Amino acid sequence: MAGPNAARRHLLGALACGSAVGWLAAPARAGAAPALRDSRVLMGTRVDIALDGAATASLQQALDCAWAEMQRLADMMSRYVPGNPLDALNRAAGHRPIPIPLEMMGVLKSARRISRRTEGAFDPTVGSLAGWDFGSDARHIPDGQEIRRELRFVNFRRLILDETAGTAFLQRAGTRLDLGGVAKLPILRAGLDVLERAGVPAAMVNGGGDVLVGGGGPDRAWRIGVRDPATPERLLAVLPLTRGIVASSGDYERGWSQGGRRFHHVLDPATGYPTEGVHGVTLVGEHVDDVNGLGTAAMVMGPGRGVALLAATPQRQALLVGRDGQVWVSPALSARLEPAPGEPSLQTRMIRNTMQPT
C-alpha cells in the first residue's frame, strides 16, 4: 500500500490551476531548508512563499497555481485596478447597488463585522481619504481643509450588503472603500488553501508581515522572527509555528517621517490622519477571522483601548508596542515566544502581562 507521501505526490501531480477554486523577519524552517522558495510583489507588498516536499516539478506547479489564485483575487479587490468590482462599487456610490463576486462579498462581510465590533476604529471607507497617497514617492500631506472635506464620506454604516441578491451599495456619493486592511489575509489564505489541497506537505506564505503556515509537526516548525516596530531591523522574539496565522500592523511599513512625526498608511477614521500612540501590533490565531482587521483597530484606539480589544480576542494571543517603545504581551502569547538570538530579553521591555486598559 502506498504511504501518505505517495498520496501527496499523486495529488501534486494531478493538480491543475483551473481546478483550484511585521513586523516579521523572513521565517525559517527548523531542521532543513525549504525545497522551493519564490517571491513576488502582490497587493503593493512583497509576498514570499516557501514549500517543503520532494517532488520539485509538482511543487512548482502547485506554487504557480497559488500565485495565480492570489493574483486573481488581488486584481478583483485592489483599489488600484480600474474597472474591477471594487472600482465599480466605488464609482456607483450614491447611485445603485453593484453585483459583487462571492469572494469579495466575504471580505465585505468581514469588513462590516470588524467595523461594528470596533465601533468604527476599523473602517474600510477610509478609502474616501483620497488626499493621502502611500503607494508612491509623492509624499503628499493633505491640508486640514481637504481632510475635513473628505471625512464627510467616511462612515462604515453606509456600506449596505444584500447577500440574497449578491450586491453591495455605498449609500453616499463620494464614499470609497479601501479593502487593503481586510482583504490581504483572505487572499494569502486562498493561496495557502491551493497549496494544501495540492498535498504540499508544509508551506509558508508571508505577505508584508502577515504570515500563514501549514503542515509539519512540533519538531519541524516554522520559526517566525517578530520584529520590533520601533527599530524594525531588530527582533523582539521568535515564534515557532506549525499551523496558523501571524498578522501584523505597524507604522513603519509604508510611510515617511517629517518634522518629527511619522506619516504612515494606517489612518484614524475619526481624524483623517495617521494613527499615533502605537508603533505596531501582532496577533496570532488559527483562522483569518480570529485576527483580521484587529491590529489596525488597536492602532487607531491607542495603547489603553487597544490592549482591551486585544485582550478580548478569541485566543488572546497578541503583542502591542507603544510609541514609547514599551511592550504589552498577552500571557497566552508570552508563553509561546522564544528569545531572539543576540537580542535583549523581551521581559526587559514589557510593561506587564496584565496591562490595564485606560
URUR-V818075 format. One line per field, one symbol per residue. phi: phi as a letter, one per 20 degrees, with the letter a starting at -180 (. if undefined). psi: psi as a letter, one per 30 degrees, with the letter a starting at -180 (. if undefined). burial: # if it has 9 or more other ideal C-beta (glycine too) atoms within 8 Angstrom, else .. Layout:
phi: ???
psi: ???
burial: ???
This chain:
phi: .feffffffffffefcgfefg.dcfffcefnafgfbcbcbeblmbfddcccdqeegfffffffffffffffgffffdffddfnegffffffegndafcfcggfffffffffffffffelnfebfefgfeffecdebefledfegffffffffeeaffeeddcffemccbefdfofcecegeceffffffffffgffffnfgbbcccdlnedccbnncgecffddeefeffcffddeacdfbdbpcddccbedfcqbdblmcedceeeefedndgfcocfaccccbecgffcfnffffffffngffffffffefgeldbbcdffenfcdcfgfegfefdfegmdffggfdffrfdgefd
psi: kkaeeeeeeeeeffkkeffj.jhklklkkkelkkfkklklkkhglkkkkkkklfieeeeeeeeeeeeeeeeeeeeegkfgjkfleeeeeefgkfellkkkleeeeeeeeeeeeeeeeghgekjfgfffiffkjggagehkjkleeeeeeffffjjfffjkkjeefhllkjfkkfkkkjgefffeeeeeeeeeeeeeffgkeklkkjjhfjkklllaaefhlkjkkjljfeifflkelkjkkfkakjkkklgfejalkkhgkkjlfjkjfefglkllfkelkkkklflefefkfeeeeeeefleeeeeeeefglefhjlkkklfgflkkkkeeeeffklkkkgllkffffkelfhkkl.
burial: ......######..#.#..#.###..#.##...###.....####.#######.##.##############.#######.#..#######.###..##.#..##########.##..#.##########.##.........#...###.##.####.#####...#######.###########################################...##########..#.#########.##########.#......########..#.##..########..#.######################.#.########..##########.##.##.....#..##..#.....
